[in-house]
């Protein structure tokens, strides 16, 4: 399995440092709002990565932090007039619900920053003792970037052409501002009730120290892999390296991986542009979690992704094509145990494995999947023509289904068999019946209203020449 290491700028083999277990850290959400689809571009990339590691027979220990104290969360809690823990709990709960909708495997550990203040204080103390951090007049503690010779190695910074020397008190700051950054922030009136006692006075940790402290607590001083969006590479990940390596004298992370930005309809996502979407926004519009996942993972993670509603429409059609093939294979298998895998199916799986092991090349992986669909449909067509009842009773259909399942262990987008599709509750069926009557009367406005009501209840309506059908999101 080869991946592109942002630190060395080349593809390298990903092999665990110990115990056949890849230990990796993922920069999780800042829980001040609902996560948007740009965030989920990163989280689905990391889910594919996790699944490919498992696909290759390795184990995973993944840690994804929850940033529940920083400039944004404090500002949001104070504006809402509620305690920080109450404010962030809403968005933590929503985040975990969204992960389930997108079929993202759970990490092994989800540490919250507010539960690890002692570890952060201890790390800052160590940096002060080593002379790479200092206390300012206001009681804050800063990391002195000029005291760490390796600073800039991840971002490949040319210090001669950067502004240096300034102090960066904000958690997030301009890319060109290479300055001493806050490890511990002295309490200010704007922090309200948020603060902890420390050797430097009351205050709270800077954003960067949170990830260094929590990752080393759960993964050790040196671990295999660290991931995130490309926007986190500098300054956040650069600062993580500086803090950890200055404290321990050891290499912090062996491999760094970053995914590219997501745009919506070719433009940067922003509320002012009207193209800002959370996952729940898209679900309310009638799109399913797996359709959204399909779009998010069907592009190479290091290439920019243009998210468009036409892509969701294409995803819906592609998934319907896969579903029809898988349902037909399930019927043909008829519960018979898997037999010998046809050569063409084995070849498709080999092509799929080669693709995902080539730096998670999901476009080529999907190409292998649809080649499997094409061959499987031809196979099923031959069985239906009376050519010797090919495959009957010999377990071939089940073997082909196993290839689909092996591919989907990475992709996570396939429903297997009609039995996997949930039974429709009576209240949803009642709405469907009303919608059928509305369509019969050509009352399209009422039809659309009922579609939206059904979607809000968690069900996706599909119209075809045979009428309407519904599936659970």
C-alpha positions as CSV (number, residue, x, y, z in Angstrom):
1,X,0.0,0.0,0.0
2,X,1.5,3.3,-1.2
3,X,0.4,6.8,-0.1
4,X,1.7,10.3,-0.8
5,X,3.5,11.6,2.3
6,X,3.1,15.4,2.5
7,X,6.3,15.6,4.6
8,X,8.6,14.1,2.0
9,X,6.5,15.0,-1.1
10,X,6.6,11.5,-2.5
11,X,4.7,8.2,-2.5
12,X,5.9,5.8,0.2
13,X,4.8,2.4,1.5
14,X,2.5,2.6,4.5
15,X,3.7,0.0,7.0
16,X,2.9,0.0,10.7
17,X,5.7,0.8,13.2
18,X,4.5,-2.0,15.5
19,X,1.9,-4.8,16.1
20,X,0.6,-4.7,12.5
21,X,-1.5,-1.7,13.7
22,X,-1.5,1.7,11.9
23,X,-1.9,4.3,14.6
24,X,-3.2,7.5,13.2
25,X,-4.6,10.8,14.3
26,X,-7.3,12.7,12.5
27,X,-8.1,16.4,13.0
28,X,-11.8,16.3,13.9
29,X,-14.4,19.0,14.0
30,X,-14.5,22.2,15.9
31,X,-17.9,21.8,17.5
32,X,-19.2,25.4,17.2
33,X,-21.6,24.6,14.3
34,X,-23.0,21.8,12.2
35,X,-20.2,20.2,10.0
36,X,-20.5,21.2,6.3
37,X,-19.8,19.1,3.3
38,X,-16.2,20.5,3.0
39,X,-15.5,19.0,6.4
40,X,-17.0,15.7,5.3
41,X,-14.7,15.6,2.3
42,X,-11.9,15.2,4.7
43,X,-13.7,12.7,7.0
44,X,-14.8,10.5,4.1
45,X,-11.2,10.5,2.7
46,X,-10.0,9.4,6.1
47,X,-12.6,6.7,6.2
48,X,-11.5,5.4,2.8
49,X,-7.9,5.4,4.1
50,X,-8.9,3.5,7.3
51,X,-10.8,0.9,5.2
52,X,-8.0,0.4,2.8
53,X,-5.6,-0.2,5.7
54,X,-8.0,-2.9,6.9
55,X,-8.5,-4.2,3.3
56,X,-4.8,-5.0,3.4
57,X,-5.0,-7.0,6.6
58,X,-3.6,-4.4,9.0
59,X,-5.3,-3.2,12.1
60,X,-6.2,0.4,12.9
61,X,-6.1,2.6,16.0
62,X,-7.6,5.9,15.0
63,X,-7.9,9.0,17.2
64,X,-10.2,11.9,16.1
65,X,-10.2,14.9,18.4
66,X,-13.2,17.1,19.2
67,X,-12.1,20.7,19.5
68,X,-14.6,22.0,22.1
69,X,-12.6,24.9,23.4
70,X,-11.1,27.5,21.1
71,X,-11.9,31.1,19.8
72,X,-15.0,30.0,17.9
73,X,-16.6,27.7,20.5
74,X,-16.1,30.3,23.3
75,X,-17.5,33.1,21.1
76,X,-20.5,30.9,20.2
77,X,-21.3,29.9,23.7
78,X,-21.0,33.4,25.1
79,X,-23.3,34.8,22.3
80,X,-25.8,32.1,23.0
81,X,-25.6,32.7,26.8
82,X,-25.1,29.1,27.6
83,X,-22.3,27.0,29.2
84,X,-19.5,25.9,26.9
85,X,-20.3,22.2,27.5
86,X,-23.9,22.7,26.7
87,X,-23.2,24.7,23.6
88,X,-20.7,22.1,22.1
89,X,-22.8,19.1,23.1
90,X,-25.4,20.0,20.5
91,X,-22.8,19.9,17.7
92,X,-21.0,16.9,19.0
93,X,-24.2,14.9,18.9
94,X,-25.0,16.2,15.5
95,X,-21.5,15.2,14.2
96,X,-21.9,11.6,15.3
97,X,-25.3,11.4,13.7
98,X,-23.8,12.7,10.5
99,X,-21.0,10.2,10.6
100,X,-23.6,7.4,10.7
101,X,-25.5,8.9,7.8
102,X,-22.4,8.8,5.7
103,X,-21.4,5.3,6.8
104,X,-18.1,6.5,8.2
105,X,-16.6,3.9,10.5
106,X,-16.1,5.2,14.1
107,X,-12.6,6.0,15.3
108,X,-11.3,4.1,18.3
109,X,-11.0,7.2,20.4
110,X,-12.7,10.6,20.3
111,X,-10.9,12.8,22.9
112,X,-12.5,16.1,23.7
113,X,-10.0,19.0,24.4
114,X,-11.8,20.0,27.6
115,X,-11.2,16.5,29.1
116,X,-7.4,16.8,28.5
117,X,-6.4,20.2,30.0
118,X,-3.9,18.6,32.5
119,X,-2.0,16.9,29.6
120,X,-1.8,20.2,27.7
121,X,-0.5,22.0,30.7
122,X,2.1,19.3,31.3
123,X,3.3,19.6,27.7
124,X,3.5,23.4,27.9
125,X,5.5,23.1,31.1
126,X,8.0,20.8,29.3
127,X,8.4,23.3,26.5
128,X,9.0,26.1,28.9
129,X,11.6,24.0,30.7
130,X,13.4,23.2,27.5
131,X,13.6,26.9,26.6
132,X,11.5,26.8,23.4
133,X,8.5,28.6,25.0
134,X,8.2,31.7,27.1
135,X,5.7,33.6,29.2
136,X,4.5,37.0,27.9
137,X,3.7,40.0,30.0
138,X,0.0,39.2,30.0
139,X,0.4,35.7,31.3
140,X,0.1,33.8,27.9
141,X,2.8,31.3,26.9
142,X,4.2,31.3,23.3
143,X,6.3,28.9,21.3
144,X,9.4,30.5,20.0
145,X,9.7,29.3,16.4
146,X,13.3,30.4,16.0
147,X,14.3,28.1,18.9
148,X,13.1,25.0,16.9
149,X,15.5,24.4,13.9
150,X,13.1,22.1,12.1
151,X,10.2,24.6,12.0
152,X,8.7,24.7,8.5
153,X,9.7,21.3,7.3
154,X,6.2,20.1,6.6
155,X,5.0,23.2,4.8
156,X,8.5,23.7,3.1
157,X,8.5,27.3,4.2
158,X,11.0,29.8,2.8
159,X,11.7,31.9,5.8
160,X,13.5,34.6,3.8
161,X,10.3,35.5,2.2
162,X,8.0,35.3,5.2
163,X,7.0,37.8,7.8
164,X,8.6,36.6,11.1
165,X,8.8,37.7,14.6
166,X,5.2,38.6,15.4
167,X,3.2,36.8,18.0
168,X,0.1,34.9,16.8
169,X,-2.4,35.0,19.5
170,X,-5.4,33.8,17.4
171,X,-6.0,30.1,17.0
172,X,-6.1,30.5,13.2
173,X,-4.0,33.1,11.4
174,X,-2.6,34.2,8.1
175,X,-0.6,31.6,6.2
176,X,2.2,34.1,5.6
177,X,2.5,35.1,9.2
178,X,5.3,32.9,10.6
179,X,5.4,34.0,14.2
180,X,5.5,32.7,17.7
181,X,2.2,31.0,18.4
182,X,0.2,30.7,21.6
183,X,0.4,27.5,23.7
184,X,-1.5,28.9,26.6
185,X,-3.8,31.9,26.5
186,X,-4.2,34.2,29.5
187,X,-7.8,34.7,30.5
188,X,-9.6,37.7,29.0
189,X,-12.9,39.2,29.8
190,X,-14.3,38.0,26.5
191,X,-13.7,34.4,27.6
192,X,-16.4,34.7,30.2
193,X,-16.6,31.7,32.5
194,X,-14.3,29.6,30.3
195,X,-10.8,29.1,31.9
196,X,-8.6,26.8,33.9
197,X,-5.9,27.4,36.5
198,X,-2.3,26.9,35.4
199,X,1.3,27.7,36.5
200,X,1.0,30.9,34.4
201,X,-2.4,32.0,35.8
202,X,-6.0,31.4,34.7
203,X,-6.5,30.8,31.0
204,X,-7.0,28.1,28.4
205,X,-5.0,26.1,25.8
206,X,-4.2,27.3,22.3
207,X,-5.7,25.2,19.5
208,X,-2.4,23.7,18.3
209,X,-1.3,22.3,21.7
210,X,-4.5,20.4,22.0
211,X,-3.8,18.0,19.1
212,X,-0.1,17.4,20.1
213,X,-1.1,16.5,23.7
214,X,-4.0,14.3,22.8
215,X,-2.4,12.4,20.0
216,X,0.7,11.6,22.0
217,X,-1.5,10.5,25.0
218,X,-3.3,7.9,22.9
219,X,-0.8,7.0,20.2
220,X,2.6,7.5,21.8
221,X,5.4,10.0,21.2
222,X,6.0,8.7,17.6
223,X,3.2,7.2,15.6
224,X,2.4,6.1,12.0
225,X,0.1,8.6,10.4
226,X,-1.6,12.0,10.7
227,X,-4.3,13.2,8.4
228,X,-6.4,16.3,7.7
229,X,-7.5,18.9,5.1
230,X,-4.8,20.7,3.2
231,X,-5.9,23.9,5.0
232,X,-4.6,22.4,8.2
233,X,-1.1,21.7,6.9
234,X,0.1,25.2,7.9
235,X,0.1,26.5,10.5
236,X,-1.8,23.8,12.5
237,X,0.1,20.7,11.6
238,X,3.4,22.5,11.4
239,X,2.9,23.7,14.9
240,X,1.9,20.3,16.1
241,X,5.3,18.9,14.9
242,X,7.2,21.8,16.5
243,X,5.5,21.3,19.9
244,X,5.8,17.5,20.0
245,X,9.4,17.2,18.6
246,X,10.7,20.0,20.7
247,X,9.3,18.3,23.8
248,X,10.3,14.7,23.1
249,X,13.3,15.0,20.8
250,X,11.7,12.3,18.7
251,X,10.1,12.1,15.3
252,X,6.4,13.0,15.9
253,X,4.7,11.4,12.9
254,X,6.1,9.1,10.1
255,X,3.5,9.9,7.4
256,X,1.3,13.0,6.8
257,X,-1.6,12.9,4.4
258,X,-3.8,15.8,3.3
259,X,-6.9,16.0,1.1
260,X,-7.6,18.9,-1.2
261,X,-10.4,21.5,-1.0
262,X,-14.0,21.1,-1.9
263,X,-15.8,23.6,-4.1
264,X,-19.5,23.8,-4.8
265,X,-20.5,24.4,-8.4
266,X,-16.9,25.5,-9.1
267,X,-16.9,28.2,-6.4
268,X,-15.5,28.4,-2.9
269,X,-18.2,27.4,-0.5
270,X,-19.5,30.4,1.5
271,X,-22.8,31.5,3.1
272,X,-22.6,34.8,1.2
273,X,-22.4,32.9,-2.1
274,X,-25.5,30.8,-1.2
275,X,-23.6,27.6,-1.8
276,X,-22.9,26.6,1.8
277,X,-24.4,23.2,2.8
278,X,-24.3,21.1,5.9
279,X,-25.0,17.4,5.5
280,X,-28.5,17.9,6.9
281,X,-29.2,20.6,4.3
282,X,-28.6,18.0,1.6
283,X,-30.7,15.4,3.4
284,X,-33.6,17.8,3.7
285,X,-33.4,18.3,-0.1
286,X,-34.1,14.6,-0.6
287,X,-30.5,13.2,-1.1
288,X,-29.5,10.1,0.8
289,X,-26.3,9.7,2.9
290,X,-24.9,7.1,0.5
291,X,-25.5,9.3,-2.5
292,X,-23.6,12.2,-0.8
293,X,-20.8,9.7,0.2
294,X,-20.6,8.5,-3.3
295,X,-19.9,12.0,-4.6
296,X,-17.4,12.7,-1.8
297,X,-15.3,9.6,-2.3
298,X,-15.5,9.3,-6.1
299,X,-12.6,11.7,-6.7
300,X,-9.0,11.4,-5.8
301,X,-8.4,12.9,-2.4
302,X,-5.5,15.0,-3.5
303,X,-7.5,16.6,-6.3
304,X,-9.9,19.4,-5.8
305,X,-13.5,18.2,-5.7
306,X,-16.3,20.1,-7.4
307,X,-19.5,19.3,-5.6
308,X,-22.6,19.8,-7.7
309,X,-26.2,18.7,-7.7
310,X,-25.7,17.1,-11.1
311,X,-23.1,14.9,-9.4
312,X,-25.7,13.8,-6.9
313,X,-28.1,13.0,-9.7
314,X,-25.4,10.9,-11.4
315,X,-24.6,9.2,-8.1
316,X,-28.3,8.2,-7.7
317,X,-28.4,6.7,-11.2
318,X,-25.1,4.8,-10.7
319,X,-26.2,3.4,-7.3
320,X,-29.5,2.3,-8.8
321,X,-27.5,0.4,-11.5
322,X,-25.4,-1.2,-8.8
323,X,-28.4,-2.1,-6.7
324,X,-30.2,-3.8,-9.7
325,X,-27.1,-5.9,-10.4
326,X,-26.6,-6.9,-6.7
327,X,-30.3,-7.7,-6.2
328,X,-30.3,-9.9,-9.3
329,X,-27.1,-11.7,-8.1
330,X,-28.7,-12.2,-4.7
331,X,-31.7,-13.8,-6.3
332,X,-29.5,-16.0,-8.4
333,X,-27.4,-17.0,-5.4
334,X,-30.5,-18.3,-3.7
335,X,-28.7,-18.8,-0.4
336,X,-26.1,-21.3,-1.9
337,X,-22.6,-20.9,-0.4
338,X,-19.9,-19.3,-2.5
339,X,-18.2,-21.5,-5.0
340,X,-15.4,-20.7,-7.4
341,X,-14.9,-17.1,-8.4
342,X,-15.0,-16.5,-12.1
343,X,-11.8,-15.3,-13.6
344,X,-13.3,-12.0,-14.8
345,X,-14.5,-11.3,-11.2
346,X,-11.1,-12.1,-9.7
347,X,-9.5,-9.8,-12.3
348,X,-11.9,-6.9,-11.4
349,X,-10.9,-7.4,-7.7
350,X,-7.2,-7.4,-8.5
351,X,-7.7,-4.1,-10.5
352,X,-9.6,-2.7,-7.6
353,X,-6.9,-3.6,-5.1
354,X,-4.2,-2.2,-7.3
355,X,-6.2,1.1,-7.5
356,X,-6.8,1.6,-3.8
357,X,-3.2,0.6,-3.0
358,X,-2.0,3.3,-5.4
359,X,-2.5,6.3,-3.0
360,X,-6.2,5.6,-2.7
361,X,-7.0,6.0,-6.4
362,X,-10.8,5.8,-5.9
363,X,-11.7,6.9,-9.5
364,X,-9.9,3.7,-10.8
365,X,-11.4,1.7,-8.0
366,X,-14.9,2.7,-9.1
367,X,-14.0,1.9,-12.7
368,X,-13.1,-1.6,-11.5
369,X,-16.4,-1.8,-9.6
370,X,-18.4,-0.9,-12.7
371,X,-16.4,-3.3,-14.8
372,X,-17.6,-5.9,-12.3
373,X,-21.2,-4.7,-12.8
374,X,-20.8,-5.0,-16.6
375,X,-19.5,-8.5,-16.4
376,X,-22.0,-9.6,-13.8
377,X,-24.9,-8.3,-15.9
378,X,-23.6,-10.2,-18.9
379,X,-23.3,-13.3,-16.7
380,X,-26.8,-13.0,-15.5
381,X,-28.1,-12.4,-19.0
382,X,-26.5,-15.6,-20.2
383,X,-28.0,-17.5,-17.3
384,X,-31.4,-16.2,-18.4
385,X,-31.1,-17.3,-22.0
386,X,-31.3,-21.0,-21.3
387,X,-27.6,-21.6,-22.0
388,X,-27.3,-24.6,-19.7
389,X,-28.5,-22.8,-16.6
390,X,-24.9,-21.5,-16.1
391,X,-24.0,-21.0,-12.5
392,X,-27.0,-22.7,-11.0
393,X,-26.2,-24.5,-7.7
394,X,-22.4,-24.1,-8.1
395,X,-22.1,-21.0,-5.9
396,X,-20.8,-18.7,-8.6
397,X,-23.4,-15.9,-7.9
398,X,-22.5,-16.0,-4.2
399,X,-18.8,-15.8,-5.1
400,X,-19.4,-12.8,-7.3
401,X,-21.4,-11.2,-4.5
402,X,-18.4,-11.7,-2.2
403,X,-16.3,-9.7,-4.7
404,X,-18.8,-6.9,-4.5
405,X,-18.7,-7.1,-0.7
406,X,-14.9,-7.0,-0.7
407,X,-14.9,-3.9,-2.8
408,X,-17.6,-2.3,-0.7
409,X,-15.6,-2.9,2.5
410,X,-13.6,0.0,1.2
411,X,-16.2,2.1,-0.7
412,X,-19.1,1.7,1.7
413,X,-21.9,2.6,-0.7
414,X,-23.7,-0.6,-1.7
415,X,-27.0,-2.1,-0.4
416,X,-26.9,-5.9,-0.5
417,X,-30.1,-7.5,-1.4
418,X,-33.7,-6.2,-1.1
419,X,-33.8,-7.7,2.4
420,X,-31.4,-4.9,3.4
421,X,-33.9,-2.3,2.5
422,X,-36.0,-1.3,5.5
423,X,-39.7,-2.0,5.8
424,X,-41.8,1.1,5.1
425,X,-43.7,2.3,8.2
426,X,-47.4,2.8,7.9
427,X,-47.2,6.6,8.3
428,X,-44.7,6.8,5.4
429,X,-46.8,4.6,3.3
430,X,-49.8,6.8,3.9
431,X,-47.8,9.8,2.7
432,X,-46.8,7.8,-0.4
433,X,-50.4,7.0,-1.1
434,X,-51.3,10.6,-0.9
435,X,-48.5,11.5,-3.2
436,X,-49.5,8.9,-5.7
437,X,-53.0,10.5,-5.8
438,X,-51.5,14.0,-6.2
439,X,-49.4,12.8,-9.1
440,X,-52.4,11.1,-10.6
441,X,-54.3,14.4,-10.4
442,X,-51.2,16.2,-11.8
443,X,-51.0,18.3,-8.7
444,X,-47.2,18.6,-8.9
445,X,-46.9,21.2,-6.1
446,X,-48.6,18.8,-3.6
447,X,-46.5,16.0,-5.0
448,X,-43.3,17.9,-4.3
449,X,-44.5,19.0,-0.8
450,X,-45.2,15.4,0.1
451,X,-41.8,14.3,-1.3
452,X,-40.1,16.9,1.0
453,X,-42.2,15.7,4.0
454,X,-41.2,12.1,3.4
455,X,-37.5,13.1,3.0
456,X,-37.6,15.1,6.3
457,X,-38.8,11.8,7.9
458,X,-35.7,10.1,6.6
459,X,-37.0,8.4,3.4
460,X,-36.0,8.9,-0.2
461,X,-38.7,8.8,-2.9
462,X,-37.7,7.6,-6.4
463,X,-40.0,7.9,-9.4
464,X,-39.8,5.6,-12.4
465,X,-42.0,4.4,-15.3
466,X,-43.3,1.7,-12.8
467,X,-44.4,4.3,-10.3
468,X,-42.7,5.5,-7.0
469,X,-40.6,3.6,-4.6
470,X,-39.0,4.6,-1.3
471,X,-35.7,3.7,0.5
472,X,-34.4,4.6,3.9
473,X,-31.7,7.3,3.8
